[in-house]
Amino acid sequence: MGFPGETETEFEELCAFVREAQFDWMGAFSYSDQDGAGAYGLDNKLSSREIERRRKHLMGIQRQISKKKKKALVGQEFDLLLEGASEETDLLMEGRTAMHAPEIDGKVFINDFPGDEEVHAGEFYRCQITEAHDYDLVARIL
């Protein structure tokens, strides 16, 4: 967002579209000049402050949508690819379901494991979602 010449009206149309589309996950990137790119020579560039304001506003809209959608998943069961120890903490493992694109969408953090079964990264397990956050989920392996 913040492409040279982008008007406030066009930005509001984008915000309305995001509200209507109700994306499960969405990312937004700020326009930045790249020497040699076609847009580099365009006029009517927005200030970096305005571009960041728009990005934060749009992502705030998406955060609320995502939070609502993730909350609706609590209690549901999914097949989960266990990817291994979490980058956040050694106390959690993380994985992804079929609805998670690798390295793009949120993560599923696993904080509860069956007591009698050893789990291994790279294998699939049935899990139940126990908590929802803005973009990530918490689950237990069944």
Contacts in CASP RR format, 6 or more apart in sequence:
PFRMAT RR
TARGET T0000
AUTHOR 0000-0000-0000
METHOD contacts of the structure
MODEL  1
MGFPGETETEFEELCAFVREAQFDWMGAFSYSDQDGAGAYGLDNKLSSRE
IERRRKHLMGIQRQISKKKKKALVGQEFDLLLEGASEETDLLMEGRTAMH
APEIDGKVFINDFPGDEEVHAGEFYRCQITEAHDYDLVARIL
1 11 0 8 1.000
1 14 0 8 1.000
1 28 0 8 1.000
1 29 0 8 1.000
1 30 0 8 1.000
1 31 0 8 1.000
1 51 0 8 1.000
1 54 0 8 1.000
1 55 0 8 1.000
1 58 0 8 1.000
2 11 0 8 1.000
2 30 0 8 1.000
2 31 0 8 1.000
2 46 0 8 1.000
2 50 0 8 1.000
2 51 0 8 1.000
2 54 0 8 1.000
3 31 0 8 1.000
3 39 0 8 1.000
4 31 0 8 1.000
4 39 0 8 1.000
4 41 0 8 1.000
4 42 0 8 1.000
4 43 0 8 1.000
4 44 0 8 1.000
4 45 0 8 1.000
4 46 0 8 1.000
5 42 0 8 1.000
5 43 0 8 1.000
5 44 0 8 1.000
5 45 0 8 1.000
5 46 0 8 1.000
6 31 0 8 1.000
6 46 0 8 1.000
11 54 0 8 1.000
11 58 0 8 1.000
14 58 0 8 1.000
15 57 0 8 1.000
15 58 0 8 1.000
15 61 0 8 1.000
18 26 0 8 1.000
18 58 0 8 1.000
18 61 0 8 1.000
18 62 0 8 1.000
18 65 0 8 1.000
19 61 0 8 1.000
19 65 0 8 1.000
22 65 0 8 1.000
22 69 0 8 1.000
23 62 0 8 1.000
23 65 0 8 1.000
23 66 0 8 1.000
24 66 0 8 1.000
24 69 0 8 1.000
24 99 0 8 1.000
24 105 0 8 1.000
25 66 0 8 1.000
25 101 0 8 1.000
25 104 0 8 1.000
25 105 0 8 1.000
25 106 0 8 1.000
25 135 0 8 1.000
26 62 0 8 1.000
26 66 0 8 1.000
27 59 0 8 1.000
27 62 0 8 1.000
28 55 0 8 1.000
28 58 0 8 1.000
28 59 0 8 1.000
28 62 0 8 1.000
29 55 0 8 1.000
30 48 0 8 1.000
30 51 0 8 1.000
30 52 0 8 1.000
30 55 0 8 1.000
31 39 0 8 1.000
31 46 0 8 1.000
31 51 0 8 1.000
33 39 0 8 1.000
33 40 0 8 1.000
33 45 0 8 1.000
34 40 0 8 1.000
46 54 0 8 1.000
63 134 0 8 1.000
63 135 0 8 1.000
66 134 0 8 1.000
66 135 0 8 1.000
67 132 0 8 1.000
67 133 0 8 1.000
67 134 0 8 1.000
70 132 0 8 1.000
70 133 0 8 1.000
70 134 0 8 1.000
70 135 0 8 1.000
70 136 0 8 1.000
70 137 0 8 1.000
71 132 0 8 1.000
73 129 0 8 1.000
73 132 0 8 1.000
73 137 0 8 1.000
74 129 0 8 1.000
74 130 0 8 1.000
74 131 0 8 1.000
74 132 0 8 1.000
75 128 0 8 1.000
75 129 0 8 1.000
75 130 0 8 1.000
76 128 0 8 1.000
76 129 0 8 1.000
77 126 0 8 1.000
77 127 0 8 1.000
77 128 0 8 1.000
77 129 0 8 1.000
77 142 0 8 1.000
78 97 0 8 1.000
78 98 0 8 1.000
78 99 0 8 1.000
78 126 0 8 1.000
78 127 0 8 1.000
78 129 0 8 1.000
78 139 0 8 1.000
79 97 0 8 1.000
79 98 0 8 1.000
79 124 0 8 1.000
79 125 0 8 1.000
79 126 0 8 1.000
79 127 0 8 1.000
80 95 0 8 1.000
80 96 0 8 1.000
80 97 0 8 1.000
80 108 0 8 1.000
80 110 0 8 1.000
80 124 0 8 1.000
80 125 0 8 1.000
80 126 0 8 1.000
80 127 0 8 1.000
80 139 0 8 1.000
80 141 0 8 1.000
81 95 0 8 1.000
81 96 0 8 1.000
81 97 0 8 1.000
81 122 0 8 1.000
81 123 0 8 1.000
81 124 0 8 1.000
82 93 0 8 1.000
82 95 0 8 1.000
82 110 0 8 1.000
82 119 0 8 1.000
82 120 0 8 1.000
82 121 0 8 1.000
82 122 0 8 1.000
82 123 0 8 1.000
82 124 0 8 1.000
82 125 0 8 1.000
82 141 0 8 1.000
83 93 0 8 1.000
83 94 0 8 1.000
83 95 0 8 1.000
83 96 0 8 1.000
83 121 0 8 1.000
83 122 0 8 1.000
84 93 0 8 1.000
84 94 0 8 1.000
84 95 0 8 1.000
84 121 0 8 1.000
84 122 0 8 1.000
85 92 0 8 1.000
85 93 0 8 1.000
85 94 0 8 1.000
85 121 0 8 1.000
86 92 0 8 1.000
86 93 0 8 1.000
86 94 0 8 1.000
86 107 0 8 1.000
86 109 0 8 1.000
87 94 0 8 1.000
88 94 0 8 1.000
88 109 0 8 1.000
91 111 0 8 1.000
92 109 0 8 1.000
92 110 0 8 1.000
92 111 0 8 1.000
93 109 0 8 1.000
93 110 0 8 1.000
93 113 0 8 1.000
93 119 0 8 1.000
93 121 0 8 1.000
94 107 0 8 1.000
94 108 0 8 1.000
94 109 0 8 1.000
94 110 0 8 1.000
95 107 0 8 1.000
95 108 0 8 1.000
95 109 0 8 1.000
95 110 0 8 1.000
96 102 0 8 1.000
96 105 0 8 1.000
96 106 0 8 1.000
96 107 0 8 1.000
96 108 0 8 1.000
97 108 0 8 1.000
97 127 0 8 1.000
99 105 0 8 1.000
100 106 0 8 1.000
100 107 0 8 1.000
100 108 0 8 1.000
105 135 0 8 1.000
106 135 0 8 1.000
106 136 0 8 1.000
106 137 0 8 1.000
107 136 0 8 1.000
107 137 0 8 1.000
108 127 0 8 1.000
108 129 0 8 1.000
108 136 0 8 1.000
108 137 0 8 1.000
108 138 0 8 1.000
108 139 0 8 1.000
109 136 0 8 1.000
109 137 0 8 1.000
109 138 0 8 1.000
109 139 0 8 1.000
110 127 0 8 1.000
110 138 0 8 1.000
110 139 0 8 1.000
110 140 0 8 1.000
110 141 0 8 1.000
111 130 0 8 1.000
111 138 0 8 1.000
111 139 0 8 1.000
111 140 0 8 1.000
112 130 0 8 1.000
112 139 0 8 1.000
112 140 0 8 1.000
112 141 0 8 1.000
113 119 0 8 1.000
113 140 0 8 1.000
113 141 0 8 1.000
114 141 0 8 1.000
114 142 0 8 1.000
117 141 0 8 1.000
119 125 0 8 1.000
119 141 0 8 1.000
125 141 0 8 1.000
125 142 0 8 1.000
126 141 0 8 1.000
126 142 0 8 1.000
127 139 0 8 1.000
127 140 0 8 1.000
127 141 0 8 1.000
127 142 0 8 1.000
128 139 0 8 1.000
128 140 0 8 1.000
128 142 0 8 1.000
129 137 0 8 1.000
129 138 0 8 1.000
129 139 0 8 1.000
130 138 0 8 1.000
130 139 0 8 1.000
130 140 0 8 1.000
131 137 0 8 1.000
131 138 0 8 1.000
132 138 0 8 1.000
END
